[in-house]
């Protein structure tokens, strides 16, 4: 069985694409910081009503700052540097070591036919994205 990194990346793209997974790099901390800062300033300037207005304005500003920073997970996978793809490949290979395939199409068909394998691969992918890329996963409905 020729094990090709590209086949594994295509498989992960298929699974994450089917689940409509997107990831956001943790700029959400910046949004929360802005929200808190604007609420604090509003509280200092306007007292309790200023705190409420500052919180609302800060929340909107923080949401605006972090919006649009979610990227589809398949895009992120394909943009990973070769060293990171190899790391991901090694983790997937450990899960799929008992399967035999000839190309990405056959491998994808084998995995898509097994809910258990899909769940294992998704759990590994989410863990990798959270730890290695410090990103959050979002599922679009």
C-alpha positions as CSV (number, residue, x, y, z in Angstrom):
1,X,0.0,0.0,0.0
2,X,1.7,3.2,-1.1
3,X,1.0,5.7,1.7
4,X,1.0,9.2,0.3
5,X,0.7,12.3,2.4
6,X,-1.5,13.9,-0.3
7,X,-4.0,11.0,-0.1
8,X,-4.4,11.5,3.7
9,X,-4.8,15.3,3.3
10,X,-7.5,14.7,0.7
11,X,-9.2,12.3,3.0
12,X,-9.2,14.8,5.9
13,X,-10.5,17.5,3.5
14,X,-13.4,15.2,2.5
15,X,-14.4,14.4,6.1
16,X,-14.0,18.0,7.4
17,X,-15.7,19.4,4.3
18,X,-18.7,17.1,4.7
19,X,-19.1,18.2,8.3
20,X,-18.7,21.9,7.1
21,X,-15.9,22.5,9.7
22,X,-14.4,25.9,9.9
23,X,-11.6,27.1,12.2
24,X,-10.8,30.5,13.7
25,X,-7.4,31.4,14.9
26,X,-7.8,32.6,18.4
27,X,-8.2,36.3,17.7
28,X,-11.3,36.0,19.8
29,X,-9.2,37.0,22.8
30,X,-8.6,40.3,21.1
31,X,-12.4,40.8,20.7
32,X,-13.0,40.0,24.3
33,X,-10.2,42.4,25.4
34,X,-11.8,45.2,23.3
35,X,-15.2,44.4,24.7
36,X,-13.9,44.6,28.3
37,X,-11.9,47.7,27.7
38,X,-14.8,49.6,26.1
39,X,-17.2,48.5,28.8
40,X,-14.6,49.6,31.5
41,X,-14.2,53.0,29.9
42,X,-18.0,53.3,29.5
43,X,-18.4,52.5,33.2
44,X,-15.8,55.1,34.2
45,X,-17.3,57.8,32.0
46,X,-21.0,57.1,32.5
47,X,-21.4,55.0,35.6
48,X,-23.8,52.1,35.4
49,X,-25.6,53.3,32.2
50,X,-22.2,53.9,30.6
51,X,-21.1,50.4,31.6
52,X,-24.2,49.0,29.8
53,X,-23.6,51.1,26.7
54,X,-19.9,50.4,26.7
55,X,-20.5,46.7,27.0
56,X,-22.9,46.7,24.1
57,X,-20.7,48.9,21.9
58,X,-17.6,46.9,22.9
59,X,-19.4,43.7,22.1
60,X,-20.3,44.9,18.7
61,X,-16.8,46.2,18.1
62,X,-15.3,42.9,19.3
63,X,-17.6,40.8,17.1
64,X,-16.8,43.0,14.1
65,X,-13.0,42.6,14.7
66,X,-13.2,38.8,14.8
67,X,-15.8,38.3,12.1
68,X,-14.7,36.7,8.9
69,X,-11.7,35.1,10.4
70,X,-13.1,31.6,10.1
71,X,-11.6,29.5,7.3
72,X,-12.8,26.2,6.0
73,X,-10.8,23.4,7.6
74,X,-10.0,21.8,4.2
75,X,-8.4,25.1,3.1
76,X,-6.4,25.1,6.3
77,X,-5.2,21.5,5.8
78,X,-4.1,22.2,2.2
79,X,-2.2,25.4,3.3
80,X,-0.3,23.6,6.0
81,X,3.5,23.5,5.5
82,X,4.9,20.1,4.5
83,X,6.3,19.5,8.0
84,X,2.9,20.1,9.6
85,X,1.2,17.9,6.9
86,X,3.7,15.2,7.8
87,X,2.8,15.5,11.5
88,X,-0.9,15.2,10.7
89,X,-0.2,12.3,8.3
90,X,1.6,10.4,11.1
91,X,-1.4,10.8,13.4
92,X,-3.8,9.6,10.7
93,X,-1.6,6.7,9.7
94,X,-1.7,5.4,13.3
95,X,-5.5,5.3,13.0
96,X,-5.7,3.8,9.5
97,X,-2.7,1.4,9.8
98,X,-5.0,-1.7,9.3
99,X,-6.6,-0.4,6.0
100,X,-5.3,-1.1,2.6
101,X,-5.9,1.3,-0.3
102,X,-4.4,2.2,-3.7
103,X,-5.5,5.9,-4.0
104,X,-7.3,8.7,-2.3
105,X,-10.6,7.8,-3.8
106,X,-10.5,4.3,-2.5
107,X,-9.2,5.4,0.9
108,X,-12.0,8.0,1.2
109,X,-14.6,5.4,0.2
110,X,-13.3,3.0,2.9
111,X,-13.4,5.7,5.6
112,X,-16.7,7.2,4.6
113,X,-18.2,3.7,4.9
114,X,-17.2,3.6,8.6
115,X,-18.7,6.0,11.1
116,X,-16.3,4.8,13.7
117,X,-13.2,5.7,11.6
118,X,-14.8,9.0,10.7
119,X,-15.3,9.8,14.4
120,X,-11.7,8.8,15.3
121,X,-10.3,10.9,12.5
122,X,-12.5,13.9,13.3
123,X,-11.5,13.8,17.0
124,X,-7.8,13.6,16.0
125,X,-8.3,16.5,13.6
126,X,-10.1,18.7,16.1
127,X,-7.4,17.9,18.7
128,X,-4.6,18.8,16.2
129,X,-6.3,22.1,15.2
130,X,-6.9,23.1,18.8
131,X,-3.4,22.2,20.1
132,X,-1.1,22.8,17.1
133,X,-2.8,25.7,15.4
134,X,-4.5,27.2,18.5
135,X,-7.7,27.5,16.6
136,X,-11.3,26.9,17.5
137,X,-13.6,24.7,15.4
138,X,-17.1,25.8,14.3
139,X,-19.6,23.6,12.4
140,X,-21.8,25.4,9.9
141,X,-25.3,24.1,9.6
